[in-house]
């Protein structure tokens, strides 16, 4: 109320020179034509407030606080204020669509929420346009419902589903889940199809990914992604084919967000939406209204469940729009939106740093300094942010999908590549591709998971050396170790352009050889170079391909360098974070009678394949220093990765630079440790900072002695 009175006073002062204007304005604020007061207050309108009774130029009556009844699916404004579209509450996207579900036993809930439905606004339907007469559409009212876990039927799922249909990981680093569902479709024709009306239930297979969340917290919010969705019917009276394709991994970005609010009694109010990009393919059935017609329409629509308001529109410079939630004893929820002064800290979901204006006049922005990563689940959250020049050393979340990889020790204080039981994946939206030999503007996108690594010396024809029984031995092009394995590509092939609608699941056997660089055996963290030296696999006699061949690897003239980090966890297992920038060649020959008949080609490209999803340190540092990754392993197995500029040293503890750790290093270490304990570390003492903290402490002495006495001896690698 005080804010409203202040704005009224400002408006009166502006017109003080005109008595007539003052009187007219006062009359406007005091009474409407019907004698009722005119104020910015809650009302039964789509916005929840009176339809603009504000006096300030450009101001509108917006909701500031909204009360939600999650059981009835209704909301009403509690407080309205006049503003210029600054940080206000919007009423629910779809009214009367409640979603309240029980706790899953772990202090949260899984998506999709069983028993709830995702709906769009009635005036914003899905549409079929392409392939119909001019000015004609088929508008589709679509309700996604009947979500069921059915591991045996998850054909679209990108991972092997456990009994509960969900697993840690996914493209957002939280959780991934698969389900079967039904799209309840109501089709209405317009234009030349005016009067056309059908109800069709269409089965849908789907995969959703969610970001990390604060499990156990009564208020949880996290990003979501409709990663994959596929459903179709054939042989319908009107459609020989009606197909729906959805999902970011299919090149149809479908991001979203979810709010979970715990209610009295323990159940959760779910407010979730996805901005779904879809593709609808159809072929009309002979004898029906659509006979002889076909097309492929792409569009975007918001699908939501629950009835919670959102906070929208930015605040003035230097402030952020904050969502404040209060749960009342009767289970209703009050949501208020307010502008607050931000600090340089992680956002509530831990996936970014707050976007603020840092102090001073430089180029500093709020960037991540430390990230906590759970290698067993793939979850990662920013835990510390600092104002720094964004081009200097800072931490970054992995751009690849969460793909945890934890393996036992190989018996020699390290692990071998490839890591058995793990898989290498590419980032969503960067698939392998077949281009050459296809029509113009047409591709086959190959969504590829490299998995099932097995040592089998008797069957691996690709290996460049005679394999011992364990498939690895010292040496190789990088001077560390070389290994050979059998494996497989688990692929989903999706056509575009002239092959729009083409969709296949194919498994291709792969032989490979990996070379790695030297590593510091005995250290709890190993960093070393890696190279996909050889890679080969093919299938023949497939219904679509007489030949489909994959070739990669540096030794075949297709450079495929990489890098691996091994971090030892409590209990002795190792977290593996590894990638290869694979240059590949895909050769194909289409099979007679198939969609590729008479076609053949050879496409070359490069794609990053990675396992694990540890954060990285990126950026530059001043001369004589390096952007150093500091890892701290906690008793629960989580790892903190912090990034700072520190003086460069190729092997900590090696004070005389002879690439050895022995008694010859002791005197120089003591001189540095004693002489510069309270002073900035000089370049000559960089290797005495054994804990890589940027300063000297008793921890440096403890680690120095530990490295000297390590067995087997720590191997220092000469800097390149």
Secondary structure, 3 states (H helix, E strand, C coil): CHHHHHHHHHHHHHCCCCHHHHHHHHHHHHCCCCCCCCCCCECCCCCCECCCCCCCCCCEEEEEEEEEECCCCEEEEEEEEEECCCCEEECCCCCCCCCEECCCCCCCCCCCCCCCCEECCCCCCEEECCCCCCCCCEEEEEEEEEEECCHHHCCCCCCCCCCCCEEEEECCEEEEEEEEEEEEEEEEECHHHCCCEEEEEEEEEEEEEEECCCCCCCEEEEEEEEEEEEEEEECCCCEEEEEEEEEHHHCECCEEEEEEEECCCCCEEEEEEEEEEEEEEEEECCCCCCCCCEEEEEEEEEEEECCCCEEECCCCCCEEEEEEEEECCCCCEEEEEEEEECCCCECCCCCCECCCCCCCCCCEEEEEEEEEEECCCCCEEEEEEEEEECCECEEECCCCCECCCEECCCCCCCCCCCCCCCCEECCCCCCEEECCCCCCCCCEEEEEEEEEEECCCCCCCCCCCCCCCCCEEEECCCEEEEEEEEEEEEEEEEECHHHCCCEEEEEEEEEEEEEEECCCCCCCEEEEEEEEEEEEEEEECCCCEEEEEEEEEHHHCECCEEEEEEEECCCCCEEEEEEEEEEEEEEEEECCCCCCCCCEEEEEEEEEEEECCCCEEECECCCCEEEEEEEEECCCCEEEEEEEEEECCCCCCCCCCCCCCCHHHHHHHHHHHHHCCCCCCCHHHHHHCCCCCCCCCHHHHHHHHHHHHCCCCCCCCCCC
